[in-house]
Amino acid sequence: MPLVAGVDSSTSGCKVEVRDLDTGELVSSGRAPHPATTPPRSEQHPRDWWLAFESAAGIAGVLTDRRPDAIAVAGQQHGLVVLDEDEGVLRPAKLWNDTESAPEAAELVEALGAEAWATACGSVPVASFTITKLAWLRRHEPDTYRRVRHVLLPHDWLTRRLTGRITTDRGDASGTGWWSPAEGRYRADLLALVDPDRDWPDLLPPVLGPTEPAGTWGTGADDPRPDGTWGTRPPTVVGPGTGDNMAAALGLGMGPGDLALSFGTSGTAFTVSDSPSADASGTVAGFADATGRFLPLVCTLNATKVTDAVARLLGVSAAELDELALAAPPGAGGLVLVPHLDGERTPNRPHATGLLAGIRSDVSREQLARAAVEGVVCNLLAGADQLPADASGRVLLVGGGARSRAYQQVAADLLGRPVVVPDADELVALGAAVQAAVALTGRSFAEVAEAWNLGRGLVVEPSGETDAPGVRAAHAATVAER
């Protein structure tokens, strides 16, 4: 049975899934943790990603009896990996949720102007973007900066460990702040704002096409089997890889008009578009996707971490918080939680904290639980409202929060339309496996999505009991008053 594997190297850990090439059926899986991080400084060493991959791949049987014919890596976006002339890692990678580069982000935007940034690369840089972290490195660690010879993203580095080649893809490259989705090329002039004296094209990886293999894995010194027996079979094809959000879109089988709302540690809302976008307000990141289209996206730093924190304060489990939230009336009796607990990206408030408003002496545990869920959903929907308008497709609820009945019902109620909770649990790893299948077979992404029945799942209808405009307006007003 032909097999493909997808890798999700996220902030929290590495997941590896092995799937049947023809049906997409899950054959095996494994996972291993990454070191925990806490903003404002959020860093991980790439060697820990590789160790986690080896562990997860071993659990999934990738290194033994379930060797895939193709594999692809999806990684957390925006992380800065810098290598020396021998391709050795110079320092731990600064991750997407590291906010230490907020001053550099502000300076870069001021130097060019928000509208010019949006036109040049589809996005206005905030502290999450890779270009701001590069500027931070030059300012704060000049000795390390001078030794930089290669600038990579997390998925690029892992793909290089598999293939021996330094490459990237258009989806992940579009989150750097120096690659233009609209023009399909690097913008060295943007990097010149960081340092006008570097020969930037020599430091950046070639950008592979959506179906172009990055290379192969399992030959020579990098043979993953200790006994070298992989030499009896063709090496594993390695797909180009991509960013985690782009892979999630693949795992959902998304097309134009579909909207995905992801409630994980952070929150994201994204859609697929045939045209590039440019938002001078900085709310919408005008990314490319992994298929040749575009992926306008908004991201919040605070999602399920907020309800996890409230559950901890109430001394209950996540499941118990779910029940409390569903027992409270819509609107939480006027209690509003602004969920900017660890700074926020949308809106761009890197130094913000959370706020609880409308609290009274008769406040209940149920109201607090409900306010936490509604606050997270309202915060993400406020960003989603800024995406290119096309409500013709599905609304797909994904991430860990999508398994919460409270998140499901509140999202459907506040949107006023059904939401679909897909059957697949690990969309990023699934999407990476889709990419591996396309790279191996030459089939289109749509053909693989149809054969694998992607995006099917539970449909949650609005209850009709929520004053959605009122709840969302109360949240927006409280945010505006800060």
C-alpha positions, -999 to 999 in steps of 0.1 A, spaced: 0 0 0 16 33 -11 20 57 19 26 95 23 34 113 55 27 148 67 46 167 94 33 195 116 61 212 134 42 236 156 51 259 185 41 232 210 54 200 194 58 178 163 31 156 149 37 130 121 9 113 103 12 84 78 -17 81 54 -28 58 26 -19 76 -7 -52 67 -25 -78 72 2 -61 95 28 -70 70 55 -49 75 86 -25 46 90 -4 57 120 7 88 139 32 100 165 39 132 184 66 147 206 67 180 225 88 211 218 102 231 247 76 255 261 80 292 255 64 323 269 63 358 252 77 384 251 109 362 244 98 331 227 127 310 213 134 274 204 166 258 191 160 240 157 178 209 170 149 204 194 125 204 164 146 176 147 147 156 179 110 159 182 105 149 146 127 118 150 107 108 181 73 114 165 84 97 133 96 67 152 63 64 170 45 66 137 67 38 123 81 61 96 116 49 103 107 12 102 77 -6 86 56 24 75 82 42 54 63 67 32 68 71 -5 66 109 0 67 133 30 62 171 34 68 194 64 45 222 75 60 245 101 51 274 124 52 306 104 75 336 107 103 320 129 138 333 122 165 306 116 199 319 108 228 297 96 266 304 92 287 296 62 288 259 71 250 259 74 253 256 112 226 271 134 239 304 149 213 308 177 179 297 188 151 306 165 129 336 174 93 324 170 62 340 156 49 349 191 82 365 202 73 402 206 107 416 214 110 431 179 79 454 184 102 485 183 119 473 151 85 466 136 73 502 143 105 516 128 102 496 96 66 507 91 76 543 98 105 541 73 83 530 43 47 537 54 19 512 60 3 515 25 37 510 7 44 479 29 10 464 20 15 471 -17 51 456 -16 45 424 3 8 421 10 12 428 47 22 455 72 49 441 95 42 436 131 64 419 157 54 385 145 69 389 110 104 376 103 118 408 89 113 425 123 132 397 140 161 401 115 162 438 123 162 429 161 191 405 155 212 432 138 206 457 166 209 434 196 233 407 186 256 423 160 283 397 163 259 369 154 243 390 127 276 395 109 280 357 107 247 351 90 250 335 56 215 318 53 181 331 64 155 303 68 120 296 82 113 267 105 99 244 78 128 253 55 153 241 81 135 208 87 132 202 49 169 209 46 176 182 73 156 158 52 170 166 17 203 184 23 190 213 2 180 248 13 146 257 -2 113 274 7 78 277 -7 57 307 -17 32 302 12 57 304 40 78 329 22 49 353 20 50 357 58 85 370 60 79 406 50 104 404 21 85 382 -5 57 396 -26 27 373 -33 14 397 -60 47 397 -78 59 362 -69 94 374 -60 117 385 -32 119 422 -25 155 430 -16 146 466 -13 125 458 18 155 439 33 176 470 25 156 487 52 172 463 77 207 465 62 215 483 29 250 467 27 241 430 26 238 410 -6 204 397 3 196 375 -27 226 353 -17 212 347 18 177 336 8 165 302 -4 150 295 -38 112 294 -38 98 261 -50 65 259 -69 34 243 -53 40 208 -67 78 209 -70 97 184 -48 124 198 -26 145 166 -30 146 131 -15 152 116 19 168 83 28 200 81 8 237 81 18 248 95 51 213 108 59 197 73 55 172 73 85 175 35 90 205 26 112 211 -6 93 210 12 59 183 -10 44 165 19 28 190 15 0 169 -13 -14 140 10 -22 137 44 -40 143 73 -16 113 92 -2 102 122 -22 101 154 -1 75 180 -9 82 217 -9 67 221 26 48 253 36 35 273 66 11 258 91 -19 279 80 -13 271 44 -12 234 52 -44 237 72 -61 251 42 -49 221 22 -62 197 49 -96 213 47 -97 211 9 -105 249 9 -115 268 -22 -125 304 -29 -154 315 -6 -146 291 23 -138 307 56 -117 289 83 -118 300 119 -90 283 139 -91 283 177 -58 270 190 -34 286 215 -36 315 191 -65 322 167 -66 326 129 -92 334 104 -84 329 67 -100 324 33 -88 313 -1 -88 339 -29 -79 340 -66 -64 375 -61 -37 389 -39 -47 413 -11 -31 444 4 -45 459 37 -27 491 47 -44 489 82 -22 458 89 -52 437 101 -51 413 71 -19 396 62 -19 391 24 -3 357 23 1 333 -6 -13 298 -2 4 265 -11 -15 259 -43 -8 290 -64 -37 310 -50 -37 335 -21 -46 332 16 -56 365 32 -54 359 70 -59 376 103 -42 362 135 -48 368 172 -23 358 198 -49 348 224 -75 320 218 -78 288 239 -50 300 262 -77 324 275 -103 298 283 -75 276 297 -65 304 321 -101 310 332 -106 272 337 -75 273 360 -88 303 379 -121 285 384 -105 252 394 -122 232 366 -112 212 336 -117 223 300 -147 201 297 -162 215 329 -156 251 316 -175 241 285 -205 231 305 -204 262 326 -202 284 295 -232 267 279 -252 271 311 -249 309 311 -272 331 290 -258 345 257 -241 378 265 -229 365 299 -252 389 317 -233 419 304 -199 406 315 -172 413 287 -138 398 286 -112 414 263 -89 385 258 -56 403 251 -38 384 279 -3 382 264 -3 412 241 -22 411 209 -15 410 172 -50 418 159 -55 445 170 -18 453 170 -12 459 208 19 439 217 20 452 252 -17 448 260 -32 428 288 -67 414 293 -97 433 307 -128 421 325 -156 447 322 -192 448 335 -185 427 365 -211 429 394 -213 415 429 -237 388 417 -213 375 390 -214 337 385 -189 312 374 -211 304 344 -210 341 333 -172 342 336 -169 310 315 -193 323 289 -176 357 288 -142 340 281 -155 320 252 -175 350 237 -144 372 242 -122 349 222 -148 344 194 -156 381 192 -119 390 190 -113 366 161 -145 376 142 -136 413 145 -105 404 125 -124 380 101 -147 409 92 -118 425 75 -111 396 51 -122 399 14 -160 396 15 -172 363 0 -197 343 21 -206 318 -6 -187 289 9 -184 270 41 -174 282 76 -150 257 90 -142 256 127 -108 241 134 -81 239 161 -84 225 197 -112 249 205 -133 234 176 -139 203 198 -155 225 225 -193 226 223 -192 261 237 -169 274 210 -190 256 183 -223 271 195 -210 306 202 -192 308 168 -224 296 150 -246 320 170 -223 351 166 -219 344 129 -256 337 124 -248 308 101 -239 271 103 -203 261 110 -187 228 100 -164 210 124 -143 187 102 -137 151 113 -99 154 110 -81 164 142 -47 173 128 -53 195 98 -18 208 95 -2 173 93 -31 162 70 -24 192 47 13 184 46 3 148 36 -19 162 8 11 182 -5 33 151 -3 7 132 -23 6 159 -50 44 161 -52 46 123 -56 18 117 -81 13 149 -100 -24 149 -92 -41 183 -86 -49 194 -50 -86 193 -59 -83 157 -70 -66 146 -38 -91 166 -17 -120 148 -34 -104 114 -31 -97 120 6 -131 135 14 -115 165 30 -136 191 50 -165 168 59 -177 169 95 -203 179 121 -226 208 112 -236 231 140 -266 254 134 -272 287 151 -294 284 181 -314 316 174 -312 326 211 -283 351 209 -284 388 201 -253 385 180 -250 422 170 -254 432 206 -228 408 220 -203 418 193 -210 455 197 -204 453 235 -171 436 229 -161 461 203 -170 490 225 -150 476 254 -120 471 232 -123 507 219 -124 522 254 -90 507 264 
